[in-house]
Amino acid sequence: VINNITLLFSNYWFLILSLATAFSQTFNVKPYLQNATSTSIHIMWESTSGEETIVHWGESSELGFTTFGNAENSTDGHQIHDVHIENLSANTRYYYKVVTDTLESGIYDFVTPATPGNEASLRLVAMSDMQKDWSNFNKFEEIINDGIIAYFIVSDSLLLSDVLDLVLIPGDLV
């Protein structure tokens, strides 16, 4: 009888852990930047669930500021999050992380563009055709890591954002 009870409880715990894993919240799309100006930016991401839309940000990795945003349902039932941060300073590095319920990103950074009167040269990469090719599943990762990043990073002390200002991905241009 004790063995049957132990087996029954262990099966329930397995079921509970399995369900928790199956329904755990994850990023479908990790945080990305949109519509950057010298004084504002949109930070967006997509999650499997959760409406809470928060960005913690600041001029150091200690962050210090919090801005709330909105979440909308995507066509596949996920949540698309958008936080608009305003009153930023031009040509300044900011750090941020996003939070949706129990889901929390790492800390990322961006540099706001210079004001129009102080514009400088801009280094960008433009690439297209982001369709997945299941026969070359890791091709995009290879292009990014072995091509773009390897080209721009010439020393271990440089951040990619120090040598690359913009990545433009317009989609499929065929």
Secondary structure, DSSP 8 states (H G I E B T S, - for coil): -HHHHHHHHHHHHHHHHHHHHHT---EEEEEEEES--SS-EEEEEEESS----EEEEESSTT--EEEE-EEEE-TTS-EEEEEEE-S--TT-EEEEEEEETTEE---EEEE----GGG-----EEE-------GGGTTHHHHIIIIIIIHHH--STT--HHHH--EEE------
